[in-house]
Amino acid sequence: MAHASREALNAANYAAIRAQMQTLTGDQGRPLGIRPNVLVVPPQLEEAAFHLLNTETQDGGGSNPWKGTAEIVVTPYTGG
């Protein structure tokens, strides 16, 4: 399963899309059990992706809850 977005790559949008993917259900209403673990980005978003998923602290302080939650794949083939 995948989710494409043209929204800014930031913590709030990442959290919203992860939550949306994890609550998807099948035809009979059963949860699909999706656990997002890959973030595919174009080269232009590589720095933002690494900042979001690899830094220990958030901008402004506090621990980063998204650190290590997904593998980053950088590719020019993102459909856009």
Phi, psi and omega in degrees: 000150180215160175222124178261144180216144174253007177287164178300144177274096179218173185299318182296315180290322177299315180297317182296316181291319176301315180297316180299315180296322183286345180258006178295143179236159178276187182303325182268009178086002179281141177299141179279345177071032181286131176237094182302130180220009177225134175243114181260124182225155172283165181306328181296337182253008182301313181298315179297321179296314179295323178296315182294319189257352185239351181274148181287324184238153176282160171299132182092358178103171182088155181288153181267108182290346184265357180301126175075011183278347180205153172276139180264128175241120179257124182210145176284351183264068182250015175079015186230000000 
